[in-house]
Amino acid sequence: MATPQLAILDTDIGDDIDDAFALGLALRSPELRLLGITTAYGDTELRARLLDRYLAAVGQADIPVAAGVATAHSNVFTQAAYARQTPDSEQAKKHPDAVEFLLSQIRAHPGQITLIAIGPLFNIQATIERDPATFRQLKRVVMMAAASTGATTGGTGSGGQPTLNGTSTAIRRGEGAAGCWSSGLHDAAGLDADPSRSQGPGSDFSHGSPLTDQLTLLYHQWMAGSEGHPITPTLFDPVAVAYAIHPELCPATPMRVEVDDKGFTLPVQGIPNAQVCLKSDESGFLELLLDRIAKDGSR
């Protein structure tokens, strides 16, 4: 097997359920070596405690967790109860500053780290503002950053270009997104093309492993904590992880992407600055995900 690629996951885990699946996929993928996880958006300290419990339960408590830039939070933190029930052995943990953690890891591994960003870009923006030269020493940024609506509906924007709709959770401040795109580090963007759905707890969660047990708990809190969504979650964020390890599942198109002052991601004419996944291999992605999250055994 090739040497695992070094990676950091930046996530707003705790609101929707797909971040928990994305982390599970990353943990069970030998192609990745997670140097750490940073939390983004809202109560980032509570999100870090959620990760402490999750990682301890699956035997990965040695992975560092850093708390990101705290912000106002309009979403429902559906899995807050899980986070607050962190075991006593984990509650005393001190979480380093996510921006400084990112910069220190990049300096220690220049040109080697894949940053997988599946949450709002507050940490990314702050990292660029603090030290743009070091940020550019990332190997690449793979992000769940926009909905490529033209790919799934057949519609196109002006000039026949697929329409990118930057209203997904990764785009909440236009200046942060714009700064990230201008870095020229993107191997993937707009990754919510053709997202897959899980088959529900009866099939995904029945293995009884430490990982699927955590996903079961988080899934039920997500279901109880918000209304209006189907029983089978749409798995946007794991697609970013899948692309990082198996890019053939999400063939990318070179595209120049810009972000306006409202945070909308727009394709424009010019030299490409990103590789954009417009349509993923849904069956291949789902097979990879389910195989990986269930592979550590069953009762």
Number of C-alpha atoms within 10 A of each C-alpha: 5 6 9 13 17 18 25 23 24 29 28 27 28 29 20 25 23 23 21 25 26 24 24 24 24 27 20 17 19 16 18 20 17 22 18 19 25 30 33 30 27 19 20 24 22 22 29 28 28 23 27 25 23 25 22 17 15 17 11 13 15 11 17 19 28 27 26 31 22 15 12 8 10 8 13 13 22 22 25 20 14 20 22 14 13 19 14 9 10 14 13 10 12 13 18 15 16 25 22 17 22 26 21 13 19 22 15 11 14 16 15 17 23 23 25 24 26 31 27 26 30 23 27 25 21 18 22 19 13 14 13 16 12 18 23 18 18 23 20 22 25 25 30 27 31 25 26 27 22 19 20 16 11 9 13 15 13 9 8 9 16 20 23 26 19 24 15 20 19 26 26 20 18 20 18 24 26 21 19 22 20 14 18 14 21 20 22 29 29 29 29 29 26 23 20 21 15 17 14 14 15 8 10 18 21 15 18 16 18 20 26 24 17 20 22 17 13 26 25 15 21 22 19 11 15 14 8 6 10 9 14 14 18 18 21 24 29 28 33 27 27 22 23 26 16 16 17 14 20 25 16 21 16 14 21 17 23 21 23 14 13 13 22 21 28 20 19 15 11 9 10 15 19 24 21 29 28 25 22 24 16 17 11 15 21 20 10 16 25 17 14 17 26 21 14 15 12 11 6
